[in-house]
Amino acid sequence: MRMTRLPVRWDKTAIVVMNEVRVGSPYLPECVNGGTPAANDRVKKVLDFERKRLQTRGASR
């Protein structure tokens, strides 16, 4: 699977992805809002993938 990096920046405690989608704390897929439906779905998928990857990494230590 090839991962493409998405441009992100911080706006106080929110992560702004692609200058249109905002991710608020606690940075879960259900905390995603704004942007087009396609951009919103993409960010949710990336968040879900990364959280699972971090959980797997933590469990193997």
LUMVEXVO-261623 format. One line per 4 residues: their letters; for each residue x, y, z of N, C-alpha, C, CB. Coordinates in Angstrom, 1 decimal. Atoms other than C-alpha are relative to their C-alpha. Glycine has a CB too. Layout:
N
a> X:Y:Z:X:Y:Z:X:Y:Z:X:Y:Z | ...
end
This chain:
61
mrmt> 0.8:-1.2:0.0:0.0:0.0:0.0:0.9:1.2:0.0:-1.0:0.0:1.2 | -0.8:-1.2:0.1:1.4:3.4:-1.0:-0.7:1.1:0.8:0.3:0.4:-1.5 | 0.6:-1.1:-0.8:0.7:6.2:1.5:0.5:1.3:-0.6:0.4:-0.1:1.5 | -0.3:-1.4:0.4:0.6:9.8:0.3:-0.1:0.9:1.2:-1.0:0.4:-1.2
rlpv> 0.0:-1.0:-1.1:1.4:12.5:2.8:-1.0:1.1:-0.3:1.4:0.5:0.3 | 1.0:-1.1:0.1:-1.3:15.1:3.4:0.6:1.2:0.6:-1.3:-0.4:0.6 | -0.5:-1.2:-0.7:-0.3:18.7:4.1:-0.8:0.3:1.2:0.0:1.2:-1.0 | 0.7:-0.3:-1.3:-1.1:19.5:7.7:0.7:1.2:0.7:0.0:-1.2:0.9
rwdk> -0.5:-1.0:-0.8:-0.7:22.4:10.1:-0.8:0.0:1.3:0.0:1.4:-0.7 | 0.7:-0.2:-1.3:-1.7:23.2:13.7:-0.7:1.3:0.0:0.9:-0.2:1.2 | 0.7:-1.3:-0.3:-4.3:25.8:14.5:-0.5:-0.1:1.5:-1.2:0.2:-0.9 | 0.2:0.2:-1.5:-4.1:25.9:18.4:0.0:-1.5:0.2:-1.3:0.7:0.5
taiv> 0.1:1.5:-0.4:-5.3:22.4:19.4:-0.6:-0.8:-1.2:-0.7:-0.2:1.2 | 0.6:0.7:1.1:-6.8:21.5:16.0:1.0:-0.3:-1.1:-1.2:0.7:-0.6 | -0.9:0.3:1.2:-5.0:19.8:13.1:-0.8:0.4:-1.2:0.4:-1.5:0.0 | 0.7:-0.4:1.3:-5.9:21.4:9.7:0.7:-0.7:-1.1:0.1:1.6:-0.2
vmne> -0.6:0.9:1.1:-5.4:19.0:6.8:-0.5:0.6:-1.3:-0.5:-1.5:0.2 | 0.3:-0.5:1.4:-5.3:20.2:3.2:-0.7:1.4:0.0:-0.8:-1.0:-0.7 | 0.6:-1.3:-0.1:-6.3:23.7:4.4:-1.5:0.0:0.0:0.5:0.9:-1.1 | 1.5:0.1:0.1:-9.9:22.5:4.6:-0.7:-0.9:1.1:-0.5:-0.4:-1.3
vrvg> 0.6:1.0:-0.9:-10.5:19.6:7.0:0.7:0.3:1.4:0.2:-1.4:-0.5 | -0.5:-0.2:-1.4:-10.1:20.1:10.8:-0.3:-1.2:0.8:-0.8:1.2:0.7 | 0.1:1.2:-0.9:-9.4:17.4:13.3:0.2:0.6:1.5:1.0:-1.1:-0.3 | -0.1:-0.5:-1.4:-10.1:18.3:17.0:0.4:-1.1:0.9:-1.3:0.6:0.4
spyl> -0.3:1.0:-1.0:-9.0:16.6:20.1:-1.2:-0.8:0.4:0.6:0.7:1.3 | -1.1:0.8:-0.2:-9.0:13.7:20.9:0.6:-0.7:-1.3:-0.3:-1.1:0.9 | -0.6:0.4:1.3:-8.1:13.3:17.2:-0.4:-1.4:-0.5:1.5:0.0:0.1 | 0.6:1.3:0.4:-10.4:10.4:16.4:-0.8:0.3:-1.4:-1.0:-0.6:1.0
pecv> 0.7:-0.2:1.3:-12.2:9.9:13.0:-1.3:0.8:0.2:-0.3:-1.3:-0.6 | 1.2:-0.7:-0.3:-15.4:11.2:14.6:0.2:1.5:0.3:-0.8:-0.7:1.1 | -0.4:-1.4:-0.3:-13.6:14.5:15.4:0.3:0.8:-1.3:1.1:0.0:1.0 | -0.4:-0.6:1.3:-13.1:15.3:11.7:-1.2:0.8:-0.5:0.4:-1.1:-1.1
nggt> 1.1:-0.8:0.6:-15.2:18.1:10.2:0.6:1.0:-1.0:-0.8:0.7:1.0 | -0.4:-1.0:1.0:-15.1:20.5:7.3:0.5:-0.7:-1.3:1.0:0.9:0.5 | -0.5:0.5:1.3:-14.0:20.2:3.7:-1.0:-0.8:-0.8:1.2:-1.0:0.2 | 0.9:0.8:0.8:-15.5:18.2:0.9:-0.2:-1.4:0.6:0.6:-0.1:-1.5
paan> 0.2:1.4:-0.6:-17.0:14.8:1.7:1.1:-0.9:-0.4:-1.3:-0.5:-0.6 | -1.1:0.9:0.3:-14.2:13.1:-0.2:1.2:0.3:0.8:0.4:0.2:-1.5 | -1.1:-0.3:-0.8:-11.5:15.0:1.7:-0.2:-0.4:1.4:0.3:1.5:0.0 | 0.4:0.4:-1.4:-13.3:14.4:5.0:0.1:-1.5:0.2:-1.5:0.4:0.3
drvk> -0.1:1.5:-0.1:-13.5:10.6:4.3:1.4:-0.4:-0.1:-0.8:-0.6:-1.2 | -1.5:0.4:0.1:-9.8:10.5:3.3:0.7:0.2:1.3:0.6:0.8:-1.1 | -0.7:-0.3:-1.3:-8.7:12.2:6.5:-0.5:-1.0:1.1:-0.4:1.4:0.5 | 0.5:1.0:-1.0:-10.9:9.8:8.6:0.7:-1.3:-0.2:-1.5:-0.2:-0.2
kvld> -0.7:1.3:0.3:-9.3:6.8:6.8:1.4:0.0:0.5:-0.1:-0.3:-1.5 | -1.4:-0.2:-0.4:-5.8:8.1:7.4:0.1:-0.1:1.5:0.6:1.3:-0.5 | 0.0:0.0:-1.5:-6.6:8.7:11.1:-0.2:-1.4:0.6:-1.0:1.0:0.5 | 0.3:1.3:-0.5:-8.1:5.3:11.6:1.2:-0.9:-0.3:-1.2:-0.6:-0.8
ferk> -1.1:0.9:0.4:-5.1:3.6:9.8:1.2:0.3:1.0:0.5:0.3:-1.4 | -1.1:-0.4:-0.9:-2.5:5.6:11.9:-0.3:-0.4:1.5:0.2:1.5:-0.1 | 0.3:0.4:-1.4:-4.3:4.9:15.2:0.2:-1.5:0.2:-1.4:0.4:0.4 | -0.1:1.4:0.0:-4.4:1.2:14.4:1.5:-0.4:0.0:-0.7:-0.7:-1.1
rlqt> -1.4:0.3:0.1:-0.7:1.2:13.4:0.7:0.3:1.3:0.6:0.9:-1.1 | -0.6:-0.4:-1.2:0.3:3.0:16.6:-0.4:-1.0:1.1:-0.4:1.4:0.5 | 0.5:1.0:-1.0:-1.8:0.5:18.7:0.8:-1.3:-0.2:-1.5:-0.2:-0.1 | -0.7:1.3:0.3:-0.1:-2.5:17.0:1.4:0.2:0.4:-0.1:-0.3:-1.5
rgas> -1.4:-0.3:-0.4:3.3:-0.9:17.5:0.2:-0.1:1.5:0.5:1.3:-0.6 | 0.0:0.0:-1.5:2.6:-0.4:21.2:-0.2:-1.3:0.6:-1.0:1.0:0.5 | 0.3:1.3:-0.5:1.3:-3.9:21.7:1.2:-0.9:-0.2:-1.2:-0.6:-0.7 | -1.1:0.9:0.3:4.5:-5.4:20.2:1.2:0.3:0.9:0.3:0.1:-1.5
r> -1.2:-0.4:-0.8:6.8:-3.7:22.7:-0.1:-0.7:1.3:0.1:1.5:0.2
end
